[in-house]
Amino acid sequence: MKKKVIAILLSAVTVLSMIGCGSQAAPTQDSAAPAAEEAPAAEAAAPQSIGNSVEGELSVTIWDEGQRAGLQQIVDEWSAQSGVKATIQVVDWNNYWTLLEAGATGGELPDVFWMHSNVAQKYMENDLLLDLTDKIAASDKIDMKNYYEGIVNLYQSNGKQYAVPKDIDTIALWYNKTIFDEMGVAYPDDTWTWDDFAAAAKKLTNDDHWGYAIAPGNNQEGYYNTIYSMGGYVISDDKKTSGMDDPNSIKAVKLFTDMIADGSCPDLATVSETAPNELLCTGKTAMCISGSWMLAGYRDNEYAAANCDVAVLPFTKSADDRVSIYNGLGWAAAANGKNIDAAWSLIEYLGSKEAQIKQAELGVTMSAYIGTSDSWVNSVKAFDLNGHMKMLDAKLVFRPYSRDTTVWEDMMIEKLQDAWTGEKPVEDVCKDIAAQMNADLAEE
């Protein structure tokens, strides 16, 4: 039964979705990132075969090429102390889950790897991840009280802890200063409402560029934030009911479809071919909502580094409803790994305050250890990253998830295409999504 469950674990994970938290780097000058929420492939797109390393070595598998260099530096510091060699392998987002699914059914997972909110419950419930509970209790480096509660809770099942939080992400408004200057529009600031945002997008639109760009897959990096800011919700706290038919949720989605209809956002065909972050990096849009995990790609893109900056997200009525949907990856190990002691030692080090500060200093990403991300702001001179840091003081809402997130989220993204094109009224689309989502949640 366990293998049967795992076999269907991620059948929908090939998604069109922009999932979040380390899963896509913005395009560099020479290569464009995929339009979906997937990191650039390490070398080839095909799934790669990996298993447990021989004793004395560890395989570490992630999906974001933009984080590899910084993380390898941290891992090398651990190797110097432990005497165990650990090499990071990058597998693009879609193939990463294909690879893990194959490892789950075949019995060979990487030694150490990233876990995500979309699938964590399935892997924990099926005993595929190493139970870290006792190891954490005995550790002098790891205390779960030092990490953001939502991320800690995400990687718990039946009172046991199966991953140590790696990072936290916030969502902010990235914008092209050059376009704003040329169009005579003031830069976004902390006084902007969502109405101000839409009005500015219209002013920033001409024959050469749009004011803002969003795709149906931009959920964490888009309409999820607006839904919760406007008083709606995506899923109930008990994970049993959809909130997509809530009037405020519908209103939030309509904000963006109205912008598409009035021409201040590109149409579905455009964003299907070229992702919103790519449009920002080529001067084709003045604004794009992005997650903090996108920093490496923007930093390494010459155009973005010269022309772009970051601001906080708008609010609806007051700063109290300024919302950032947040998420966090977890460092996990294979339950049947051949070098469990070394795997735990590495995870313990990666989650330590020392390594979490280093992660921020190197600009890898914001860190999950509370109070260690301040140096991340100073890791890149091109941008004022306080736009992201200030969102930690906004209303933080954990990224909506359930036991089978990808099932209903992929469905949502597909159905939203009808709203993007205007083929169906937004209200009808959202109600249709809610009905199907309720059915999917009932199946869980």
Buried (B, 14 or more C-beta within 10 A) or exposed (E): EEEEEBEEBBEBBBBBBBBBBBBBBBBBEEEBBBBBBBBBBBEEEEBBEBBBBEEEBBBBBBBBBBBBEBBBEBBBBBBEEBEBEBBBBBBBBBBBBBBBBBBBBEEBBBBBBBBBBBBBBBBBBBEBBBBBBEBBEEBEBBEBEBBBEBBBEBBBBEEBBBBBBBBBBBBBBBBBEBBBEBBEBEEBEBEBBBEBBBBBBBBBBEEEBBBBBBBBBBBBBBBBBBBBBBBBBBBBEEBEBBBBBBEBBBBBBBBBBEBBEEEBBBBBEBBBEBBBBBBBBBBBBBBBBBBBBBBBBBBBBEBBBEBBBBBBBBBBEEEEBBBBBBBBBBBBBBBBBBBBEBBBBBBBBBBBBBBBBBBBBBBBBBBBBBEBBEBBBEBBEBBBBEBBBBBBEBBBBBBBBBBBBBBBBBBBBBBBBBBBBEEBBBBBBBBBBBEBBBEBBEEE
